[in-house]
């Protein structure tokens, strides 16, 4: 009598077909890698904003885990829908920036990523909750939220341009800031202490805008956030922080603050744009806090450094070449 082979684990792959680095050819290849790794894969593509959440809520009951295919915004939407009925989440980073994948050292090679997903090794991630003006329930984010200049850039970003040139679209949109953005100041209250700022960034991780390190530590496995605040519009201060940002060296300046916090509220005389994980979320006033429960995400062990710098750009170039083939 021969022993029966184990039943293949069943994965639901939810894909955003408008993601910056998605292609049908790449999807076919990734599914083949997953099947070679011993998984049974069901593929569902999103058709409209919010569709990913509907797919998660109506997923087959025998689903062992979900693979989120897209950028940071798509991943956050899927993760949010999984909070009420959790199972392990894994990532297929095919978005424009893929900051969370870089932070968690997810392989950008589809073959290596399929092997990682099949291994099933997980880490606990503690997301953030964001509530903006008029929202009846909070929005989950996994990497970061930005208020002020940051939110305005995402609000004004052309989805067509983002699809065409990726992260460069953010930089081109930011060039319009001096001519189109009024730079209103607002109050940021962190754990009861109030600051004046024109830009506030709350992050669970270290990376910002791709492979660039903004904070020294991450808070993915615990409640709380790293917080950056620009208190006043000072071109010299911005230039110094940009150089420090690129050189990864601290640059103390009274125009900026780096602190940690648990609960953050932002408000002011005028509404200010808010974004999280690269998607526009509305206007202030807003409140940021930790989600009530953590998520399990399939990724390498935490003692490995985030994928950043030159190795990221090499992988990015390889992905572009694959799309051209």
N, C-alpha and C positions, 0 to 999 in steps of 0.2 A: 504494500500500500504506500503510495507516494504522498508526501506532504503537500497540501494545497498552497499555492503561492498567495502572498498577502494581497488583500484588495487594494488597488491603487487609490491614493488619496485624491480627493476631488477638489479642484480649485476653480473659483469663479474669477475670470479675468475681465475687469471692467475697464474699457479703453475710451479715452477721449480722442476721437479721430482728428480734432482740430489742433492737437498738441504740436508744438514746434518741430519736434524731431520724430514724429510718427510717420510711418508709411505702411502700406499694405504688405509690401515685401518684408519689411522688418517684423511686422506682426506674425506673418506666416513662419518666419525663421524662429522667432521667440517661442511660439507654440510648439514647434518641433523640438526645440531644446528642452522644454518642460516635459514633453511626452517621453523623450529619451531618458529624462531623469526619473521617470516612473510615475508621473502625475497624469490624471485625467483632467482635461481643461475644457471648460465651457466659456466661450467668448461672447461678451455683450458690449456693444458700442453705445455710447451716450448720444442722444439726438438733440438735447436742449439743456439749458441750465437747470439744475435740480434733478435731472433724469437719473444721475448716478445714485442719489439717495433713494429714489423709487426702486431701482434695481436691487440695491442692498436689502431694502425692506421686504422685497418679494423674492429673494433668492431661494433656491432649492434647499430644503431642510438638511439634506445630506452634505452640504458644502462644508469642507474642512477648513478652508481659509480663503481669503479674498486677495487678489492681486490688483492693485490700483495702477493703471497705466495712464500716465499723463504728467502734468506739472504739479507744483506745490498746491495750487488751488483745487485741482481735481482730487488729489490725495486727501486734502483736508475735508472736502465734501463727503467723500466716501467714509473717512474715519468718523465724521460726525454722525452719519447714519448708522454706524456700527456700535455706537455707545450703548444703545438700549438692548441690543442683541449681539454681544461681542463674540468674535472669533479672531484668530491671528490675522494680521494684515501684512502684506508684503508689497514691495514697490517695483514698478517697471518704469524707470525715469526717462520719459520721452518728452518732457516739457522744455521750455526755453531756458530756464535757469536751474531747476533741479537742486535747489539749495539743501533741502532736507536729505536727499540722497547723498549729496556730498558730505553733509554733516555726519551721517550714519555710516559712511564708507560703503555704500551699496555699489556693487560692481556695475560699470557702464557697459561692460561686455555682456551681451545677452546670454551667451553660453555660461559664463561664470555666475551670472545672476540666477540663472535657472538652477544651477547646482546648489547655490546658497538657499534658494527657496525650498528646494527638495529636502535640504538638511533639517529645516524646521526650527533652527535655533532662533530664539526670540530674546528681545529686550523689552523692558517696561518703559513706556514713554508716557509722560504726564502732560497732556495738552493744556492750552489756555482757552478761556471763554472770553469772547468779545461781544458786548452789547452796545449798539449805537442808537441814536435818536430814532424813535418810531418802531424799533424791533420789539416783537412780543416774546422772543426767546433768543438766547445767545447763539453766536456762531463759533464753532470750534476752529482753532488754528494750532498747527504743530510746530512751526518754526518762529514766526515773528509777526508783529503788528506795528504799523507806523501811522502817526498822526501828524498832519501839517504838510510840509513840503513833500514828504514821502507819499502820503495819501493822494495829493494832487497829481503827482506824476502818474500813478496807477490809474486814477480817475480819467485822465486825459489820454492815456495810452491807446493807440490804434491797434485793435486785435489783428488786423491785416498786416500791419507793419511788424508786429511782434512775431507773427507766423513766418514772415519773410526773412527777418534779420535777427531774430532771437533777442538776447539781452541788450544788444546795441540799441534797440528801439527805446528802452528806458532812458539811455543816455541822450538820445536825440530829442526825446520829449522833454527832458530836464533842461535842455538848452532854451526852451521857451519860458522858463521860470522868471527871469528878470523882466520880461515884457508882459506876461499874462497873469502872474500869480501875485495877489495883494500882500502876502506875507503877514497875515494877522497873528498877533500873539494870543496865547491861551494859557490857562492854568493847568498844570499837571500835579495832581495830588497823589503821592506815593506813601501808602501806609500812614495817612494822616498828616503828612508834611507837604506843604504846597510850594511849587516852583513855578516860575514864569518861563515859557518856552515858545519857540516857533517851529520846533520839530522834536518829536518824542518817538523813540523806537523801543519797543519791548520785545525781547527775544528769549526763546528757550535755548537757543544754541549759540555758537561762536561766530558762525559765518553770516555774511550779509551780501546780497546781490550776486551770489555765485561763490567763487573760491576765496573771497576776501574775508579775513578775520577781523571782526569788529570788537568782540568781547573775549576775555581770556578764558572763560569757563562756560560750560553749558549746564542747563538745568532740566535736561530732557527726562531724567529719571526721578525728579522730585518736583513738588510744587514751587512756584516762584519764577522770577524773571530777572534777566539782566536788562538795565535800562540806560539808554543814551538820551541826553537832552541837549539841544542847542538853545541856549537861553536868549540870544539876540542875534540878529543877522549881522555877521561880521565876516566880510570876505577874507581877511587875513587869518581869522580863526578857522574858517572852513578850509583854507588852503593848508594850514598847518595840520589839521586833522586828516585831510586827504593824504598828505605825505606820510603822516604817522600810520594811517590806515594801510598804505602800500608797503611801508617798511616794517610793519608789525611792532612798532615801538610806541610806548605811552607818551603822550604829549599833554601835560597838564595845562589847562587854560581856563580862566574864569568864565569864558563864554560857553563852556560845555561842562556837563557832568556825566559821570559813569557811576551808577549806584545799583543796588539790588532791591527788590521789593516783591510783595505778595499781592497787593491790591492797588490798582491804579485807576484813577478817574481823570478825565480831561474835559474841560468846559471853558467857555469864554463868551464874550459879547457877540461874536459872529461864529456861525457854523464853520467847522474846519473838516476837510476830507480825511477819511479813515480807510486804511487798507489792511488786509491780513493775508499772508501767504501769496502775495502778488495779485489779489483780487480786490476791487473796490467794494467797501462794505457799508458806506453811508457817511453820515456827518456826525460831528460832536453835538451834544455831550455823549460821552461813551464811558464804559466801564470795562476793565480788564481784570480777570481773576483766574485762578486755576480751575480746570474742569473738576467735577466731583469725583471722577474715577479715572485711572490710567488705562492705556491700551497696550496690547501685546503686538509688537512689530517684529517681523523676521528680518534680522540684520546681523552683521558680524559682532563679535564681542566688543565691549566698550573700551578695552585697553588699546584698541587700534586707533590711530589718529585719523581725523577727517581727511577725505580725499580733496586736495586743494592744490593751488599753484600750477606749476608746469605740467604735472601729470594730468590735471584736469583738462588743460587746453589740448594736450596730446589726445586724450580720449574724445574731446569735443571734435577735433579735426577728423579723427577716425570715423566718428558718427556721420559727419558731413560727407566724407568720401563714400561711406556705405550707401547713403541715400542717393548719391549720384550714379552708383553702379546699377 
